Amino acid sequence: MKRVILFGLLGIVVLVESGCAPIAFSAFSRYQEVGDAKGPIPVPTSAFVTIGSLALPAGSYVVTASLYFTNDSPDPGIAYCTLLVGDRNAQALNSEPAGQAVSQALTVASQLSTRGIATLKCRNNGVGGNLSVETFNLNAVQVLTLMFQ
């Protein structure tokens, strides 16, 4: 049989034998844009707040998240986020000076043997600042095979 190389989402390379049934990938997404009617999402110092989550069927996933924080306080804050998928996670931590903004990006590759949830949570890990998430994207792409190396 003839082999065909396909370039899928996120640069994933899949080898397919010609004559085989096509491979279907599923993608899941949640987002909030600047100017959304819900307004910015406040990020407190007291506890983590869920920014977004995705319900996922069993399978292998590459999950990405990106956020844009602002601090409208004269005091600095610390933007701390975690992306949880099954038993795997990614974390990002940024100092956010007074009146400034920062961006974060997180990626997790995970296998779910049963249904699961991808959750993006954040908190202000500092003692000051008034942090808000102005915009975020949370995306999960199901892949045929995930090989950890």
N, C-alpha and C positions, 0 to 999 in steps of 0.2 A: 504494500500500500504506500501511497505517496504521503509524506508528512508536510503539513502546512503550519507555519508559525504565525500566530495572531498576537497582536499587541492590544491588550485590554486596558481596562481602567487602572489608573495608578501605575502604568508601565509594567503591569504583570504580563509575563510571557507564558503562553499556553501552547503546547504542542498537540495538534489534533490530527488523527489519522483521517485521510480523505475518505469519504463515504460514511463516516460516523455521524451520528445525530449531533446537531449543534449544542454547544455548552451554553447554558443560560446562567447569568449572574444576576443577583438581586442587589439592589442598593436602597438604603434607607437614609432619610435626611430630616433634620430639624434645624431651624434657623430663626434668627431675629435680626432685622436690619436697623440701621440708624434711622430714627424717625418713626419707628413702629408705634402704633397707637398704644401699646402696652407701656411704652416708655422704657428708660434704662432699668436694668435689674440691680437693685441695691445689694452690695456685698458687705455683710456685717463682720465685726471683729469677734462676735460672740459664738458663732457656729458656722458650719458649712451650709451653703444654700445650693439647692439643685438648680443649675442653669438650664439644663435640658437632658432628656433621656430618650432612648429608642428601645422599643420592644423588638427582640430579634428571635427568629426561629433557630432551632439547633443548626449548627454549621460552623464553618471557619470564616473569620472576618478580619479585615483591616479597617480599623476605626480611627478617624481623624477628628480633631476639634481645633478650632481657632477662635480667639476671643480678642476683643479690643476694650481695654479698661480705661476709665478716666478717674481723676482724683480732683474734685472741686473744692478741696479743703486747703488751708494754708499749712497743714501738717502732712508729712509723708505717710504713706501706707505701704503694705507689702501684699501684692496680689499673689495668692497661692491657690492653684487649681489642681485637681486630680481627675483623670479619666479612668473609670473602672469598667472593665469588660470581663465577666466571669471572674477568674482568680488572678487576672493580670491587671496592671495599672501603669499609668505614666503620670508624672507630676511636673509642674512648672512653678517657679517662684521668681518674682520680680519685685525689686524695690520700685516704688512709684512716688517720685518727688511731688511736692505740693504743686497743684495746678497743671500737672503733666498727664501724659497718657502712655500706655504700654500695650504691646500685643503679645500673645502667647500662642503656641502651636503644640499640640500633643498628638501622639500616634500610639496605638496599641494593636498588636496582632494577637488574636485569641481564638481558641476553639471552644465552642459551646456544645456539650453533649446533649443538653436539653434546652428548651427555651430560656432566654436570659435577657438581661437589660444592660445596655451601655449607658452609663451615667456620667455626666460632667458636673462636678461640684466645685465651688470656690468659696473662699473666705478671705477676709483681710487679716493676715497673720501678724499685723503690726498693732501698735497701741493707739495710733492716730490715723488721720486720713478719712476721707469719705469716698470710698471706691464704688464704682458702678460699672457693670458690663453694658456697653452701648450696643454692641453687635456680637453675634457668635454664629458659628456653623458647626454642626455635629453631623458627621457622615459615617455610615457603615457600608462597606462593600463586601458582599459575600464572595469568597473565592473557592474554587474547586478543591485545592489542596494547599495547606499551609505547612511549610517545612521550617522548623526552628533549627538554626545552625549555631 
